[in-house]
């Protein structure tokens, strides 16, 4: 059994929304890994990040897919690691984001549409309970 329910991958641009989402996930009784809650200056962050991915049940990636240039290279790196580890991946996308702009390897994953952090956390908790 994994010790972390949710690993959050995101870009710096989405940081405030992701903070609220992480708190809302914790209110749903889920254990959340968020980079700024764990990583400290001087830490071997790549090793810490990889271990957190290994210890997580689900990787939730908050993405903006309007254009490929908007994607966080680290969020894509984290998704790539998650795919390689056969982890469950859930994408949180803007309401009207076209799925055809996503990399082919993740087009078949579960998608939640980005609304209020609390609403998306509630939807994710329901999804997690069904899996």
N, C-alpha and C positions, 0 to 999 in steps of 0.2 A: 504494500500500500504506500502510495506517495505521501510525503509529508507536506507538500504544498499542493493546494487545489488549483491555483491559478498563477501562472507566470504572465505578467503584463509586458508586452513589447509595444513600443510607441515612439513617436518622434518628439523632440523637444517642443515643437510647436503645439502639440496636444497635451502638454504636461498638466495644465490646470484641470482640464476635463478628466484626464486619467487619474489624478489625485482623488477627485470626487468619486469617480467610478470605483477606485480601489477601496475607499472607505465604505461605499455602498455595498461592495462585494463582502466586506468583513461583516457588515450588518446582516448579510444573508448567511452568516456562520461559515464563510469560506476562508481558507488560509491563502493569503495573497503574497506574492513576491513582486515588489516594485523596486526598481534599481535605486532610487533615491532613499529608500528606507533601509537599504542594506549596504550598498557600496560606499566606502569611505576613502578619502584621499590616501594614496600609497598602497591600497589593497591590490592583490593580484586579481584584478577585476575580470579578466577573461576566464580564469579558472573558476572564480566565484559564480560568474554568469553561467558557464557550462554546467556546473554542479546544480545550480538552481533549476536549469532546464531539465536535467536528469531527474531531479526530485519532484518535478511538477507533473500533475495529471494532465492538465490542459494548458496550452499556450493560447492566450488571447492577444491578438494583434490589432491595435487601433490604427487604422490606416486611412489615408486620404488618397483615393485613386484617380483623381482628376487628370493628373499627368504623371508619367513615370518619374519626372524630375522632382516631384513632391514626396516621393517615397523616402523614408529614412533608410540609409544603407544598413544601419545596425538592426532595424526592425526586420529587414529582409534577411540579414545574416542569422538572426535569431529564428526566423521561420525556417530557413534552410537547415539549421541544426535540428529544429523540431521535426522536420520532415525526415531527416536522416535517422532520428531516434524513434521514428514511428509514433510520435506524440499526437494526441488529439489537438487540432487547431481550430480555433473559432476566430473569425474576422469580425471586427466592428467597423462598419463602413458608413459614410454619409448616406442619408436617405435616398438620394438619387444616383448614387455612384454606379457606373456601369461595370458589371462583372467581367466583361470581355477585356478590360484593361488589366486584369490580374494576371500574374504569371500562371501558366497552364498547370503547374504542379499543385496549385492551391485553389483552383476554381471550384473544386468539388467539396470544399470544406463548408462547415456551417457558417452562416452569415447572419449577424444581427445588425439591424440598422440603427445608426447612432441617433439617439434621442437624448433625454435627460439621463445623467449617470445612474440615478436610482432606478429608472425604468429599465435600462439595459441590464443593470445588475440583477433585477428581479427576473427578467427574461432569461439571462444566463443561468441563474440558479435553477430555474425550471428545466432548462435544457440539460444541465448537469445532472439533475435528479433522474432524468429519463435515460441517460446513457449508462 
